[in-house]
Amino acid sequence: MNVRRISCLLALVTLTALLAGCNRPQPVIGVVPRTTGTLLWEPLHLGIAETAHNSGLHIEWNGPADLSNVETQLNLFSRMQRDQLRGIIFAPEETLASRSVVLDAIKTNMPLVIVDDEVGPPAGPLLSYVSTDERAGASLAAKRIAQLLHGRGSIALIGVSPRSENGLRRQQYLEEDLAQIAPEIKVAVRVFGDANIPHQQQIAAEVLKRTPAVDLIVALTPFATRGAYYAKLASTPRSQVPVVGFDQDILFPVQTGDIDSVVVQNTREIGRIAFERMQQELAGKTPEGHTLVAPFLLTRETLTSPTITSLLAYEAYDWSSQ
């Protein structure tokens, strides 16, 4: 009788332990993009989510509803740190403004992966960087510009971004590459950008009206690209000045030809690698410090290519498992 009772008690203890294990919440990895619901950032979400599937880690995806909302983004980052999440994947909106919160997180040994920016602290066992290869992107754009202008002409650079380290590199690399491959193409206009699309439209409209006219507009951000598109739509007669943009935002203008081409970030691949780097940090392995992911050129001819359609797969993904 005693043996039977002991056996029953042992079975009960085992069952209780199993149930407790089943109810234990999964460790959470926070992800703070620059914004959500866009063609640029939702593929990042997909790349992270599909890599995290069956990893035993839960993803908390939370970013500002509006782009350029630096305060909200930093508050989300700080809240995740206070909640003691297991790690944070972070795409800073502004380099300098984000540096202090990253440094604070490093002091608490919070595993971090920084996406699409260089905030300053060197990579190490608990900090790694995954970014678009801006040099490769600038090369794609420079070759397209040289092709469109047959090696000579004048261009305007709009959307120059002084608040982002990667944005400044993008401009620098583009001008360097153009000087190498097409020295007879000159930059006639450089205009700083912001996240205000009506303002970017106004800037592009002024560029289209200037005398002497430029032969091509390079829009260095998605805001500037959209602004240039709207400016062309509003021009009378319709401007035929080609636009080469950066960072996918809208596809339709490429299909119609109002935007000639866009240098597209492979944010799905960036997300996949970022989560793998996070897993390495959590496992006590020092990850590769800096990883660059090649972008690609979106044109009317490549709109339906597998590379482009793979970025749109987030629309059909089963998000219920997250």
FISE-144128 format. One record per residue (C-alpha): residue number from 1; residue in three letters; y, z, x. Coordinates in Angstrom, 1 decimal. Layout:
(site NUM,"ALA",(Y,Z,X)),
...
This chain:
(site 1,"MET",(0.0,0.0,0.0)),
(site 2,"ASN",(2.4,0.9,2.8)),
(site 3,"VAL",(1.6,-2.3,4.6)),
(site 4,"ARG",(2.3,-4.3,1.5)),
(site 5,"ARG",(5.6,-2.4,1.0)),
(site 6,"ILE",(6.6,-3.0,4.6)),
(site 7,"SER",(5.8,-6.7,4.3)),
(site 8,"CYS",(7.9,-7.0,1.2)),
(site 9,"LEU",(10.8,-5.2,2.9)),
(site 10,"LEU",(10.6,-7.5,5.9)),
(site 11,"ALA",(10.6,-10.6,3.6)),
(site 12,"LEU",(13.6,-9.3,1.8)),
(site 13,"VAL",(15.5,-8.6,5.0)),
(site 14,"THR",(14.6,-12.2,6.3)),
(site 15,"LEU",(15.8,-13.7,3.0)),
(site 16,"THR",(19.0,-11.8,3.1)),
(site 17,"ALA",(19.7,-12.9,6.6)),
(site 18,"LEU",(19.0,-16.5,5.7)),
(site 19,"LEU",(21.3,-16.3,2.7)),
(site 20,"ALA",(24.1,-14.8,4.8)),
(site 21,"GLY",(23.7,-17.6,7.3)),
(site 22,"CYS",(24.0,-20.2,4.5)),
(site 23,"ASN",(27.1,-18.6,3.2)),
(site 24,"ARG",(28.8,-18.3,6.6)),
(site 25,"PRO",(31.8,-20.6,6.7)),
(site 26,"GLN",(31.8,-23.5,9.1)),
(site 27,"PRO",(34.2,-23.3,12.1)),
(site 28,"VAL",(37.4,-25.3,11.3)),
(site 29,"ILE",(39.1,-27.8,13.5)),
(site 30,"GLY",(42.7,-28.5,12.4)),
(site 31,"VAL",(44.2,-32.0,12.6)),
(site 32,"VAL",(48.0,-32.4,12.3)),
(site 33,"PRO",(49.0,-36.1,12.2)),
(site 34,"ARG",(52.6,-37.3,12.0)),
(site 35,"THR",(52.0,-38.1,8.4)),
(site 36,"THR",(49.2,-38.9,5.9)),
(site 37,"GLY",(48.3,-41.7,3.6)),
(site 38,"THR",(49.3,-44.6,5.9)),
(site 39,"LEU",(47.5,-47.5,7.5)),
(site 40,"LEU",(48.4,-46.1,10.9)),
(site 41,"TRP",(47.1,-42.5,10.4)),
(site 42,"GLU",(44.3,-42.6,7.8)),
(site 43,"PRO",(42.0,-44.6,10.2)),
(site 44,"LEU",(42.5,-41.6,12.6)),
(site 45,"HIS",(41.3,-39.4,9.8)),
(site 46,"LEU",(38.3,-41.6,9.3)),
(site 47,"GLY",(37.4,-41.7,13.0)),
(site 48,"ILE",(37.5,-37.9,13.2)),
(site 49,"ALA",(35.7,-37.3,9.9)),
(site 50,"GLU",(32.8,-39.7,10.6)),
(site 51,"THR",(32.3,-38.2,14.1)),
(site 52,"ALA",(32.5,-34.6,12.7)),
(site 53,"HIS",(29.8,-35.4,10.1)),
(site 54,"ASN",(26.8,-33.1,10.7)),
(site 55,"SER",(28.5,-31.5,13.7)),
(site 56,"GLY",(28.7,-28.1,12.1)),
(site 57,"LEU",(32.5,-28.2,12.2)),
(site 58,"HIS",(34.8,-28.5,9.2)),
(site 59,"ILE",(38.0,-30.6,9.4)),
(site 60,"GLU",(41.3,-29.4,8.0)),
(site 61,"TRP",(43.5,-32.5,7.8)),
(site 62,"ASN",(47.1,-31.6,7.1)),
(site 63,"GLY",(50.3,-33.4,7.9)),
(site 64,"PRO",(53.8,-33.9,6.6)),
(site 65,"ALA",(54.2,-36.1,3.5)),
(site 66,"ASP",(57.1,-37.8,5.1)),
(site 67,"LEU",(57.4,-39.2,8.6)),
(site 68,"SER",(59.9,-37.7,11.0)),
(site 69,"ASN",(59.6,-34.3,9.4)),
(site 70,"VAL",(59.3,-32.4,12.7)),
(site 71,"GLU",(59.9,-29.0,11.3)),
(site 72,"THR",(57.1,-29.2,8.7)),
(site 73,"GLN",(54.7,-30.6,11.3)),
(site 74,"LEU",(55.4,-27.8,13.8)),
(site 75,"ASN",(55.0,-25.2,11.0)),
(site 76,"LEU",(51.6,-26.6,10.1)),
(site 77,"PHE",(50.6,-26.5,13.8)),
(site 78,"SER",(51.8,-22.9,14.1)),
(site 79,"ARG",(50.0,-21.8,10.9)),
(site 80,"MET",(46.7,-23.3,12.1)),
(site 81,"GLN",(47.2,-21.3,15.3)),
(site 82,"ARG",(47.8,-18.1,13.4)),
(site 83,"ASP",(44.8,-18.7,11.3)),
(site 84,"GLN",(42.7,-18.8,14.5)),
(site 85,"LEU",(41.1,-22.2,13.9)),
(site 86,"ARG",(38.6,-23.2,16.5)),
(site 87,"GLY",(40.8,-26.0,17.8)),
(site 88,"ILE",(43.6,-28.4,16.9)),
(site 89,"ILE",(44.0,-32.1,17.2)),
(site 90,"PHE",(47.7,-32.9,17.2)),
(site 91,"ALA",(49.8,-36.1,17.1)),
(site 92,"PRO",(53.4,-34.9,17.9)),
(site 93,"GLU",(56.3,-36.5,16.1)),
(site 94,"GLU",(58.7,-35.5,18.9)),
(site 95,"THR",(57.7,-34.9,22.5)),
(site 96,"LEU",(60.2,-32.2,23.5)),
(site 97,"ALA",(60.2,-30.4,20.1)),
(site 98,"SER",(56.4,-30.1,20.2)),
(site 99,"ARG",(56.2,-28.8,23.8)),
(site 100,"SER",(56.9,-25.2,23.1)),
(site 101,"VAL",(54.2,-24.8,20.3)),
(site 102,"VAL",(51.7,-26.5,22.5)),
(site 103,"LEU",(52.5,-24.2,25.4)),
(site 104,"ASP",(52.2,-21.2,23.1)),
(site 105,"ALA",(48.7,-22.4,21.9)),
(site 106,"ILE",(47.6,-22.9,25.5)),
(site 107,"LYS",(48.5,-19.2,26.3)),
(site 108,"THR",(46.0,-18.1,23.5)),
(site 109,"ASN",(43.2,-20.4,24.9)),
(site 110,"MET",(43.3,-22.6,21.8)),
(site 111,"PRO",(41.4,-25.8,22.5)),
(site 112,"LEU",(43.8,-28.8,22.0)),
(site 113,"VAL",(43.6,-32.5,21.9)),
(site 114,"ILE",(46.9,-34.3,21.9)),
(site 115,"VAL",(47.0,-37.7,20.3)),
(site 116,"ASP",(49.5,-40.5,21.1)),
(site 117,"ASP",(51.9,-38.6,23.2)),
(site 118,"GLU",(52.3,-36.7,26.6)),
(site 119,"VAL",(53.9,-33.3,25.9)),
(site 120,"GLY",(54.0,-32.2,29.5)),
(site 121,"PRO",(51.2,-29.6,30.3)),
(site 122,"PRO",(48.5,-31.0,32.6)),
(site 123,"ALA",(45.1,-31.7,31.1)),
(site 124,"GLY",(42.4,-29.1,31.7)),
(site 125,"PRO",(39.3,-27.4,30.2)),
(site 126,"LEU",(41.1,-26.7,26.9)),
(site 127,"LEU",(43.6,-29.6,26.8)),
(site 128,"SER",(43.1,-33.3,26.8)),
(site 129,"TYR",(45.0,-36.4,25.8)),
(site 130,"VAL",(43.9,-39.5,23.9)),
(site 131,"SER",(46.5,-42.3,23.4)),
(site 132,"THR",(47.0,-46.0,22.8)),
(site 133,"ASP",(47.3,-47.9,26.0)),
(site 134,"GLU",(51.0,-48.8,25.8)),
(site 135,"ARG",(50.8,-51.0,28.9)),
(site 136,"ALA",(48.1,-53.1,27.2)),
(site 137,"GLY",(50.1,-53.2,24.0)),
(site 138,"ALA",(53.3,-54.3,25.8)),
(site 139,"SER",(51.3,-57.0,27.5)),
(site 140,"LEU",(50.0,-58.3,24.2)),
(site 141,"ALA",(53.5,-58.4,22.8)),
(site 142,"ALA",(55.1,-60.0,25.8)),
(site 143,"LYS",(52.5,-62.8,25.9)),
(site 144,"ARG",(53.1,-63.5,22.1)),
(site 145,"ILE",(56.9,-63.5,22.6)),
(site 146,"ALA",(56.6,-65.9,25.5)),
(site 147,"GLN",(54.3,-68.2,23.5)),
(site 148,"LEU",(56.7,-68.2,20.5)),
(site 149,"LEU",(59.8,-68.9,22.5)),
(site 150,"HIS",(58.1,-71.3,25.0)),
(site 151,"GLY",(59.2,-69.1,27.9)),
(site 152,"ARG",(63.0,-69.0,27.3)),
(site 153,"GLY",(65.5,-67.5,24.9)),
(site 154,"SER",(67.0,-64.2,23.8)),
(site 155,"ILE",(65.5,-61.3,21.9)),
(site 156,"ALA",(66.6,-58.1,20.3)),
(site 157,"LEU",(64.8,-54.8,20.7)),
(site 158,"ILE",(65.2,-52.5,17.7)),
(site 159,"GLY",(63.6,-49.2,17.0)),
(site 160,"VAL",(64.0,-47.9,20.6)),
(site 161,"SER",(62.6,-44.4,20.4)),
(site 162,"PRO",(64.1,-41.8,22.8)),
(site 163,"ARG",(62.3,-38.9,21.1)),
(site 164,"SER",(58.8,-40.0,22.1)),
(site 165,"GLU",(57.5,-40.3,25.6)),
(site 166,"ASN",(55.1,-43.1,24.5)),
(site 167,"GLY",(58.0,-44.8,22.7)),
(site 168,"LEU",(60.1,-45.0,25.8)),
(site 169,"ARG",(57.1,-46.3,27.8)),
(site 170,"ARG",(56.5,-49.0,25.2)),
(site 171,"GLN",(60.1,-50.3,25.7)),
(site 172,"GLN",(59.9,-50.0,29.5)),
(site 173,"TYR",(56.5,-51.8,29.8)),
(site 174,"LEU",(57.5,-54.6,27.5)),
(site 175,"GLU",(60.7,-55.4,29.4)),
(site 176,"GLU",(58.8,-55.2,32.7)),
(site 177,"ASP",(56.1,-57.6,31.4)),
(site 178,"LEU",(58.6,-60.0,30.0)),
(site 179,"ALA",(60.4,-60.1,33.3)),
(site 180,"GLN",(57.1,-61.0,35.0)),
(site 181,"ILE",(55.7,-63.6,32.7)),
(site 182,"ALA",(58.8,-65.1,31.2)),
(site 183,"PRO",(61.9,-64.3,33.3)),
(site 184,"GLU",(64.0,-66.8,31.2)),
(site 185,"ILE",(63.7,-64.6,28.1)),
(site 186,"LYS",(66.5,-62.1,28.1)),
(site 187,"VAL",(67.1,-58.9,26.1)),
(site 188,"ALA",(70.4,-59.5,24.4)),
(site 189,"VAL",(70.4,-56.4,22.1)),
(site 190,"ARG",(68.9,-52.9,22.4)),
(site 191,"VAL",(69.3,-50.5,19.4)),
(site 192,"PHE",(68.0,-47.0,19.1)),
(site 193,"GLY",(65.8,-46.4,16.0)),
(site 194,"ASP",(64.9,-43.6,13.6)),
(site 195,"ALA",(62.6,-43.1,10.6)),
(site 196,"ASN",(65.1,-44.1,8.0)),
(site 197,"ILE",(63.9,-47.5,6.8)),
(site 198,"PRO",(67.1,-48.5,5.0)),
(site 199,"HIS",(69.0,-47.8,8.2)),
(site 200,"GLN",(66.5,-49.9,10.1)),
(site 201,"GLN",(67.0,-52.7,7.6)),
(site 202,"GLN",(70.8,-52.5,8.1)),
(site 203,"ILE",(70.3,-52.7,11.9)),
(site 204,"ALA",(68.0,-55.7,11.6)),
(site 205,"ALA",(70.4,-57.4,9.1)),
(site 206,"GLU",(73.3,-57.0,11.6)),
(site 207,"VAL",(71.1,-58.5,14.4)),
(site 208,"LEU",(70.3,-61.5,12.2)),
(site 209,"LYS",(74.0,-62.1,11.5)),
(site 210,"ARG",(75.2,-61.7,15.1)),
(site 211,"THR",(76.8,-64.5,17.2)),
(site 212,"PRO",(75.3,-65.7,19.4)),
(site 213,"ALA",(72.1,-65.5,17.4)),
(site 214,"VAL",(68.9,-64.1,18.9)),
(site 215,"ASP",(65.7,-66.1,18.9)),
(site 216,"LEU",(63.3,-63.3,18.1)),
(site 217,"ILE",(63.3,-59.6,17.1)),
(site 218,"VAL",(60.9,-57.1,18.6)),
(site 219,"ALA",(60.5,-54.0,16.3)),
(site 220,"LEU",(59.2,-51.2,18.4)),
(site 221,"THR",(58.2,-48.8,15.6)),
(site 222,"PRO",(56.7,-49.2,12.1)),
(site 223,"PHE",(60.0,-48.2,10.6)),
(site 224,"ALA",(61.8,-50.9,12.5)),
(site 225,"THR",(59.1,-53.4,11.6)),
(site 226,"ARG",(59.5,-52.7,7.9)),
(site 227,"GLY",(63.3,-52.7,8.2)),
(site 228,"ALA",(63.2,-56.2,9.9)),
(site 229,"TYR",(60.9,-57.5,7.1)),
(site 230,"TYR",(63.2,-56.2,4.4)),
(site 231,"ALA",(66.3,-57.7,6.2)),
(site 232,"LYS",(64.6,-61.1,6.3)),
(site 233,"LEU",(63.8,-60.9,2.6)),
(site 234,"ALA",(67.4,-60.1,1.8)),
(site 235,"SER",(68.9,-62.8,4.1)),
(site 236,"THR",(70.5,-65.9,2.6)),
(site 237,"PRO",(69.3,-68.4,3.4)),
(site 238,"ARG",(66.0,-66.8,4.4)),
(site 239,"SER",(66.0,-66.1,8.1)),
(site 240,"GLN",(63.4,-67.9,10.2)),
(site 241,"VAL",(63.8,-65.6,13.2)),
(site 242,"PRO",(60.3,-64.4,14.1)),
(site 243,"VAL",(59.5,-60.7,14.3)),
(site 244,"VAL",(56.9,-59.1,16.6)),
(site 245,"GLY",(56.3,-55.5,15.5)),
(site 246,"PHE",(54.4,-52.4,16.6)),
(site 247,"ASP",(52.1,-50.0,14.8)),
(site 248,"GLN",(50.4,-51.1,11.6)),
(site 249,"ASP",(52.2,-50.2,8.4)),
(site 250,"ILE",(52.1,-53.1,6.0)),
(site 251,"LEU",(49.8,-56.2,6.2)),
(site 252,"PHE",(51.3,-58.5,3.6)),
(site 253,"PRO",(54.3,-59.7,5.6)),
(site 254,"VAL",(51.9,-60.9,8.4)),
(site 255,"GLN",(50.0,-62.9,5.8)),
(site 256,"THR",(53.2,-64.5,4.5)),
(site 257,"GLY",(54.6,-65.1,7.9)),
(site 258,"ASP",(57.7,-63.0,7.5)),
(site 259,"ILE",(56.3,-60.9,10.3)),
(site 260,"ASP",(54.7,-63.0,13.0)),
(site 261,"SER",(52.5,-60.4,14.5)),
(site 262,"VAL",(52.0,-56.6,15.0)),
(site 263,"VAL",(50.5,-54.7,18.0)),
(site 264,"VAL",(48.0,-52.5,16.1)),
(site 265,"GLN",(46.8,-49.1,17.3)),
(site 266,"ASN",(43.1,-48.6,17.1)),
(site 267,"THR",(43.6,-45.1,15.6)),
(site 268,"ARG",(40.0,-45.0,14.2)),
(site 269,"GLU",(38.7,-45.2,17.8)),
(site 270,"ILE",(41.3,-42.7,18.9)),
(site 271,"GLY",(40.1,-40.3,16.2)),
(site 272,"ARG",(36.5,-40.7,17.3)),
(site 273,"ILE",(37.3,-40.0,20.9)),
(site 274,"ALA",(39.6,-37.1,20.1)),
(site 275,"PHE",(36.9,-35.3,18.2)),
(site 276,"GLU",(34.4,-35.8,21.0)),
(site 277,"ARG",(36.9,-34.4,23.4)),
(site 278,"MET",(37.3,-31.4,21.2)),
(site 279,"GLN",(33.5,-30.9,21.0)),
(site 280,"GLN",(33.4,-30.9,24.9)),
(site 281,"GLU",(36.2,-28.3,25.1)),
(site 282,"LEU",(34.4,-26.1,22.6)),
(site 283,"ALA",(31.2,-26.4,24.6)),
(site 284,"GLY",(32.9,-25.2,27.8)),
(site 285,"LYS",(32.8,-28.7,29.4)),
(site 286,"THR",(36.0,-30.1,30.9)),
(site 287,"PRO",(36.7,-33.4,29.1)),
(site 288,"GLU",(38.3,-36.5,30.6)),
(site 289,"GLY",(41.9,-35.5,30.8)),
(site 290,"HIS",(43.6,-38.8,29.7)),
(site 291,"THR",(41.9,-41.5,27.7)),
(site 292,"LEU",(43.6,-44.7,26.8)),
(site 293,"VAL",(42.5,-46.9,23.9)),
(site 294,"ALA",(43.3,-50.6,23.9)),
(site 295,"PRO",(45.3,-51.9,21.0)),
(site 296,"PHE",(45.0,-55.4,19.5)),
(site 297,"LEU",(47.3,-58.1,18.1)),
(site 298,"LEU",(47.4,-58.6,14.4)),
(site 299,"THR",(48.3,-62.2,13.3)),
(site 300,"ARG",(47.8,-64.2,10.2)),
(site 301,"GLU",(44.6,-65.6,11.9)),
(site 302,"THR",(43.1,-62.2,12.7)),
(site 303,"LEU",(43.9,-60.5,9.3)),
(site 304,"THR",(40.2,-60.6,8.2)),
(site 305,"SER",(38.7,-60.0,11.6)),
(site 306,"PRO",(36.1,-57.2,11.9)),
(site 307,"THR",(38.5,-55.2,14.1)),
(site 308,"ILE",(41.2,-55.1,11.4)),
(site 309,"THR",(38.8,-54.6,8.5)),
(site 310,"SER",(37.2,-51.6,10.3)),
(site 311,"LEU",(40.6,-49.8,10.1)),
(site 312,"LEU",(40.6,-50.2,6.3)),
(site 313,"ALA",(37.2,-48.6,5.9)),
(site 314,"TYR",(38.8,-45.3,5.1)),
(site 315,"GLU",(39.5,-46.6,1.6)),
(site 316,"ALA",(35.7,-46.6,0.9)),
(site 317,"TYR",(34.7,-43.5,2.9)),
(site 318,"ASP",(33.0,-40.6,1.0)),
(site 319,"TRP",(35.5,-37.8,1.7)),
(site 320,"SER",(33.6,-35.3,-0.4)),
(site 321,"SER",(31.6,-34.2,2.7)),
(site 322,"GLN",(34.9,-33.0,4.3)),
